Amino acid sequence: MTFQVSTLSQKDFVMVQITDTHLLEYPHLEFVGMQPEQSFRAVIDLMRQQHSEIDLIVHTGDLAQNPTPVTYHRYLEHMNTLGIPFFHTPGNHDDVAYFPFHETEPTKPTVVEVGNWRIILLNSAQPERIDGKIADIQLQQLTQLLTELKDCYVIIACHHHPFAMQSAWIDQHKLKNSSDLLETIEPFNNVKAIVCGHVHQDSINTWQGVEFLSTPSTCIQFKPKSDKFALDEEHPGYRYIRLKSNGEIETQVYRLSNSQRMSSSEVLGYD
């Protein structure tokens, strides 16, 4: 099933990526002095202040820290008030039993049509594991989709990072079959970028003309190039991506000017 946002082709579109909201079951709850709900809503407010027109929002996983029906319902309720089409794929902290999948089959890619662009959301989360893997059936479906969409520009979104971040502790939790993903997209020249979450930091890698982008969390940030778990002083944020009618993208990370601070390495469950 393809979700249609716009059929117009001769115009640019604005996509916003948010990720790693780590929402708790109730909005007033804190861990180590921080309210993920407050930070998430502040990031959404910043997004709306910065951009008068947004065509879609893509959330690349770890929507919930407490993945209960209450948490997901509140997220959906808030996002629905924005009046902007939004889509999401699960992360390692999400619970597939309650996650609001767009497709009835969790392993089936979600496809979003935005003019001559297609956003393909893949599920890289594995039950009871921190690291990621894209199921073989999804990669087969991706091959079929990229063949069918050869005349469209494509962005792929998933939770886990395909490229190493030079941070030993988080790289052990990366996408374990990233080589299979690269092998799948290599024959196609219509894939323009792959966006991910999971690493709570901004990064850009380029491979054979494809940009690999990671994005800051809407809550805490991980310190880049750190062998052990460490928090960064950067503030929460989101990624702006302009999908241009000629197949190029322009992207920029926006951050809050101030935010709460967290000081524990145990809260997210990586250590």
Steps between C-alpha positions, in 0.01 A plus 500: 500500500624848406403800710449801275600841635519686168484416129659826388837445332638839394559639847721457804374334816601532865550189712589519868667207675461458874635206693560338837229679696515235777161602637392375841158367589379833636616850401601614848738207557874558514816299486806654658345844507382512140150489349520351149145621435592861567807480278308329219229764500759779508668352192164480320430863594841603360428310180173686450663836573780440250297367209167637381443204266581140589377222275574203725670389821693172526586354841786247484433302814533471876174683518453371854722430800197346671335332200143467629169564322462816709832639376429429134145634522623830646765533229246440224254736660755782512630442147147500362450853634777629270307448178815364331525144359732298722656156478715287729702181520598318822826508693652255747313655795162474331266204555365349179196374692379858546688701239263680259622344176369647175490153343322194638819298448788654704767373258339672202661832400287814526505708182410870497441688173604866496493625142776320311659391828436182693588455867546132588494417872666172600473319833849429636393417858552149638308357797697515826811637326667840488671452165308502175434282199283546192322172430580320176138528390519880541815518290330294231202734511735798486661365182157465344398850608817664370447326167140617480599852608794536259359832374457641852746640752523296820590559863524196730437538873577253780600515865846343516810659348659318204834685530732483801506813715853437634343455844575145611211467744226609255656335193453158659128579477494611136314346206660156488423427135587842362705331226181328382321834489783658299502203263125539452513869408825492301342415160260796526582865439167632631589465871611845611531461877457268797396661828522336841475564873637290788831686543359825648735717293541672165718332237536488122669223301501463122527171314471477120301820483259402780496716813470320836360737761457450874302749703497641854253361749215715627632423851861421599804497270785247486857625490656438156807277465492376857611143577278487809147626556515878543250783467557802283438866582308556175130577526207296363398558142366374169607477136353714222518345152394681184407252227573687180317437175832422324580212739742687723458551873590786730521423870569679827478410867312737731539487879340655803694791645482347848382177659510286810802287575521129572790337682446125512638235267249242616168658415478394136609145573817485291736432792 
